[in-house]
Amino acid sequence: MNIAERIFVAGLFVLFTTVVIGGVFTSQVAVVWLKNKREERRNEARIRESERIDRFENERNAWYELAKEQNQRIAQMSEELARLTKNYENAKTLMGKVNLKEKGVETR
């Protein structure tokens, strides 16, 4: 084997080694890139889910506050109705006594 053949074999070995190292490096870069993309998609899905949950929570709180306000209004109106009914019954009783007095009937 002369020097030219040795240089040729050494060149082939260097070329083969370079191709193998380059291929391994490229495949590792592709694996890392794919892992990053997968993780990025997972994070985006988590963010979307978190935003959806926040939206539902805000909507639920708004409905809760509305129902709470309505319950307060109903309670106030019920109290007012009870007061007005009592006043009506008292007025009705007084008017009955006044009508009886006009007819000459004694009431106490």
ROVOFI-736057 format. One record per residue (C-alpha): residue number from 1; residue in one letter; chain; x, y, z. Coordinates in steps of 0.2 Angstrom, whole numbers, plus 5000, padded with zeros to 4 digits. Layout:
# ROVOFI-736057
+-----+---+---+------+------+------+
:   k : r : c :    X :    Y :    Z :
+-----+---+---+------+------+------+
: NUM : A : A :    X :    Y :    Z :
...
+-----+---+---+------+------+------+
END
This chain:
# ROVOFI-736057
+-----+---+---+------+------+------+
:   k : r : c :    X :    Y :    Z :
+-----+---+---+------+------+------+
:   1 : M : A : 5000 : 5000 : 5000 :
:   2 : N : A : 5008 : 5016 : 4994 :
:   3 : I : A : 5006 : 5033 : 5002 :
:   4 : A : A : 4992 : 5039 : 4990 :
:   5 : E : A : 4981 : 5024 : 4995 :
:   6 : R : A : 4984 : 5027 : 5013 :
:   7 : I : A : 4979 : 5045 : 5011 :
:   8 : F : A : 4964 : 5039 : 5001 :
:   9 : V : A : 4959 : 5027 : 5015 :
:  10 : A : A : 4962 : 5040 : 5029 :
:  11 : G : A : 4951 : 5052 : 5019 :
:  12 : L : A : 4937 : 5040 : 5017 :
:  13 : F : A : 4939 : 5036 : 5036 :
:  14 : V : A : 4938 : 5055 : 5040 :
:  15 : L : A : 4923 : 5057 : 5028 :
:  16 : F : A : 4914 : 5042 : 5035 :
:  17 : T : A : 4917 : 5048 : 5053 :
:  18 : T : A : 4911 : 5065 : 5049 :
:  19 : V : A : 4895 : 5059 : 5041 :
:  20 : V : A : 4892 : 5047 : 5056 :
:  21 : I : A : 4895 : 5061 : 5068 :
:  22 : G : A : 4885 : 5074 : 5058 :
:  23 : G : A : 4870 : 5061 : 5056 :
:  24 : V : A : 4870 : 5058 : 5075 :
:  25 : F : A : 4871 : 5077 : 5079 :
:  26 : T : A : 4857 : 5080 : 5066 :
:  27 : S : A : 4846 : 5067 : 5073 :
:  28 : Q : A : 4849 : 5073 : 5091 :
:  29 : V : A : 4845 : 5090 : 5086 :
:  30 : A : A : 4829 : 5084 : 5078 :
:  31 : V : A : 4824 : 5074 : 5094 :
:  32 : V : A : 4827 : 5090 : 5105 :
:  33 : W : A : 4817 : 5101 : 5093 :
:  34 : L : A : 4802 : 5088 : 5093 :
:  35 : K : A : 4803 : 5087 : 5112 :
:  36 : N : A : 4802 : 5106 : 5113 :
:  37 : K : A : 4788 : 5107 : 5101 :
:  38 : R : A : 4778 : 5094 : 5110 :
:  39 : E : A : 4781 : 5103 : 5127 :
:  40 : E : A : 4776 : 5119 : 5119 :
:  41 : R : A : 4759 : 5111 : 5113 :
:  42 : R : A : 4756 : 5104 : 5130 :
:  43 : N : A : 4760 : 5122 : 5138 :
:  44 : E : A : 4748 : 5130 : 5126 :
:  45 : A : A : 4734 : 5117 : 5130 :
:  46 : R : A : 4737 : 5120 : 5149 :
:  47 : I : A : 4736 : 5139 : 5146 :
:  48 : R : A : 4720 : 5137 : 5136 :
:  49 : E : A : 4712 : 5126 : 5149 :
:  50 : S : A : 4717 : 5138 : 5163 :
:  51 : E : A : 4709 : 5152 : 5153 :
:  52 : R : A : 4693 : 5142 : 5150 :
:  53 : I : A : 4692 : 5138 : 5169 :
:  54 : D : A : 4695 : 5157 : 5173 :
:  55 : R : A : 4681 : 5162 : 5161 :
:  56 : F : A : 4669 : 5149 : 5168 :
:  57 : E : A : 4674 : 5154 : 5186 :
:  58 : N : A : 4671 : 5173 : 5182 :
:  59 : E : A : 4654 : 5168 : 5174 :
:  60 : R : A : 4649 : 5158 : 5189 :
:  61 : N : A : 4654 : 5172 : 5201 :
:  62 : A : A : 4644 : 5184 : 5190 :
:  63 : W : A : 4628 : 5173 : 5191 :
:  64 : Y : A : 4631 : 5170 : 5209 :
:  65 : E : A : 4631 : 5189 : 5212 :
:  66 : L : A : 4616 : 5191 : 5202 :
:  67 : A : A : 4606 : 5178 : 5211 :
:  68 : K : A : 4612 : 5185 : 5228 :
:  69 : E : A : 4606 : 5202 : 5223 :
:  70 : Q : A : 4589 : 5195 : 5217 :
:  71 : N : A : 4587 : 5186 : 5234 :
:  72 : Q : A : 4591 : 5202 : 5243 :
:  73 : R : A : 4577 : 5211 : 5233 :
:  74 : I : A : 4565 : 5197 : 5235 :
:  75 : A : A : 4568 : 5197 : 5254 :
:  76 : Q : A : 4566 : 5216 : 5255 :
:  77 : M : A : 4550 : 5215 : 5244 :
:  78 : S : A : 4543 : 5201 : 5256 :
:  79 : E : A : 4546 : 5212 : 5271 :
:  80 : E : A : 4538 : 5227 : 5263 :
:  81 : L : A : 4523 : 5216 : 5258 :
:  82 : A : A : 4522 : 5209 : 5276 :
:  83 : R : A : 4522 : 5227 : 5283 :
:  84 : L : A : 4509 : 5233 : 5270 :
:  85 : T : A : 4498 : 5218 : 5274 :
:  86 : K : A : 4499 : 5222 : 5292 :
:  87 : N : A : 4495 : 5240 : 5289 :
:  88 : Y : A : 4480 : 5235 : 5278 :
:  89 : E : A : 4473 : 5224 : 5291 :
:  90 : N : A : 4475 : 5237 : 5305 :
:  91 : A : A : 4466 : 5250 : 5293 :
:  92 : K : A : 4453 : 5238 : 5289 :
:  93 : T : A : 4450 : 5235 : 5308 :
:  94 : L : A : 4449 : 5253 : 5311 :
:  95 : M : A : 4437 : 5256 : 5297 :
:  96 : G : A : 4426 : 5243 : 5303 :
:  97 : K : A : 4426 : 5251 : 5320 :
:  98 : V : A : 4422 : 5268 : 5313 :
:  99 : N : A : 4408 : 5260 : 5303 :
: 100 : L : A : 4400 : 5252 : 5318 :
: 101 : K : A : 4401 : 5268 : 5328 :
: 102 : E : A : 4392 : 5277 : 5314 :
: 103 : K : A : 4378 : 5264 : 5315 :
: 104 : G : A : 4378 : 5267 : 5334 :
: 105 : V : A : 4386 : 5251 : 5340 :
: 106 : E : A : 4398 : 5253 : 5355 :
: 107 : T : A : 4416 : 5245 : 5351 :
: 108 : R : A : 4431 : 5244 : 5362 :
+-----+---+---+------+------+------+
END
